[in-house]
Amino acid sequence: MKKRLLFPGVATAAACAVALMIAACGSGDGVNAPTDPDTVADQRAAALVAQMTTDEKVQLVHGTGFPVFSLGGPFPPGVDGAGYIPGVPRLGIPGLAMADSAGGVNIANFGATALPAPVALAASWDPQLANAYGARIATELRALGYGEGLGGGVNLAREPRDGRTFEYMGEDPVLAGTMSAARTTGTQSQKVIATIKHYAMNDQETNRFTSNSVVDERTMRETELLAFEIGVTQAQPGNVMCSFNQVNGIFACENPYLLTTVLKNEWGFKGVVQSDWAANHSTVAAALAGLDEEEPGDLGSAAGGLPGITFTSYFSSALKAAVTAGSVPMARLNDMVQRKLRTMIRYGVFDSPPTSGGTIDQAAGNAFALQVAQQSAVLLKNAAPTGAQQPVLPLSGASLSSIVVIGGHADTGVLSGAGSGGTPAINGNAVSGCQQPASLIFGGCATWYKSSPLAAIKAQAANASVTYFDGTDANAAASAAAQADVAIVFATQSEGEGFDLPSLSLPNNVVDPYNQSYDQNALITAVAAKAKRVVVVLENGSPVLMPWLGNVNAVLESWYPGVQGGQAIADLLFGNVNPSGKLPITFPQQDADLPQPAISATNLTVNYSEGLMMGYRWYDAKQIQPLFPFGFGLSYTTFAYSGISASTDGAGDVTVTFSVQNTGTRAGAETAQVYATLPAGLGEPPKRLVGWQKVTLQPGQSHQVSVSVPAKLLSTWDVMKHAWKLNGGAYQLIAGASSRDTNALTTSVTLAGH
Ligand code: BGC
């Protein structure tokens, strides 16, 4: 009975495999062969499993090392990514190479496009763009010989000092889940298997191999697991990567609740649960809990590891022994292999395996990178200088006669996030003294792409004298700023896998080539004190504290803007492109406002004591004024909302309708957001995001926005029934330009519970 619950469908698949050798399974007569791609993939995979030896099966459920570090192998020519699983030629099963690809393919020297970081993508709030982002990366993965992309991080920014915040999609489960699903669909449309990761509650890097995330069931289900649920159920990624950490005392990769109860049984996941690299710690426990693939797997004589990590394989000879001894049933091994093969078949890498040596269309990659950067930057402040009427931005290239550009290596390039979520620079690192490592997998040197904001600014302001100060001498920069029409200060915050930020503050006197060798806050303050007009441009992956905010006229958040970042920043500053990004993450005023005041270096228990009050929900519940709220972002035009109404069907699904008008003088795009306040007494935060629509409007144009809110997004998690519950009562629906829009419209519906 227990076995049946753990591996539903195994018996049917095996029976079907036998049938397939005789005729088309499911039709009985071989004439009406099934055409549904899921059924076909299941049946073809089952037929293969039925023919495989135990050794062949075991070979398919673990990698053979870490190609990029030349650990393990041998690997086929050209394979240089994070992992490789050899095929079974006798049965026509191809090998499968996989590469990291958070914001571009993390393979050096082959010209992969470095797109803006995933957090930037989330700031676009545009699922179509996310689809194209996933597709772009998949095209490049295939061209380089990779059939599986390891991008797709969706951990929520519960702890925004997390060094991987740039690799994820912000703090809201519906935004992150929806964007992740769109990205996955884009990737898998190009015959590449997509990954969603790191499952789950892997929300900081400090002690990531050993920490224990202690979190109650309702919190899990309503926050981070909801992001995964949306991503998995809407887009069926072929791969779910389980994380390094423990969840409630059990390692994520051997956690039956996460892997089998929730992911496979409840969400119906038919793909592969793959361990993060060295996140598996057992054979029987992991196999029975639902782990299907171990990475990097069996390194053979190269076993050992990298500094700080030991690679031990539990899914090679140890798994064979466990199957032989019966402690892991053969049915479970068959299920693992079935999942691997059906995924390869379903998403096209079985019949059309990618081959290395292709070329990347860099012009197309660059054009797309520029588009993403333009659509994801967030204009946080745009005020008029003293004595003027007009906000400082957009700058007028024709009328400016002098511009001072300061700091942030803006003369040479733009910053990227580090670690496995980074993308190498194709033509070398823009910042000298900082050598690009062979691989970006475990941090190391920060990458600066050669996309100079200074050069792009010069090109936009042909009549102006444009001078650059590197920021090391704040007085010199401030004196020059005093003489110029406008000063543009660039500030950067480097982050990456394997370490957390000590603070959200801009680095202060950090003498290293990764950031700046001066106090960036002091520089901005000094320049702001003297400049006639001052604009700050940020390049970062996490929120930034801005003690100088009141003294500057404008702030543009460009995130890690990718290989065309310099051009995109200039286009936005000069108004060739109207900013339309909105924050996917709250910017607090100070570190002390975060739910977890500091990240402990020694306490291995990460207690999610804030419960449901995560992200903006925390600031709302605690009535803490953020620096900039979730969902916030300005435009060079203005928008007005009017005429809200809401209706509901019998199932509790709600449709919210209202108008948005462009009331300014420029075309622009607005992300109109809908939040819900649940009935009182449920212990819920004041509001949650339930939907949005991004609309592009010409001056004066109106659009009737209609946002469909499925009942599930209005539900709470019932810990007694372990199920979603729609509670009866009055629901407020709030439509506005951010989570704290004081002009937001409100209406309400009464729903019957079920
Ligand atoms: C990271 C994963 C990555 C893997 C392979 C791990 O350290 O956590 O996100 O996919 O390395 O590079």
Residues whose N, C-alpha, C, O or C-beta is under 5 A from the ligand:
A	BS01	BGC	A82 D100 L150 D276 W277 S420 I441
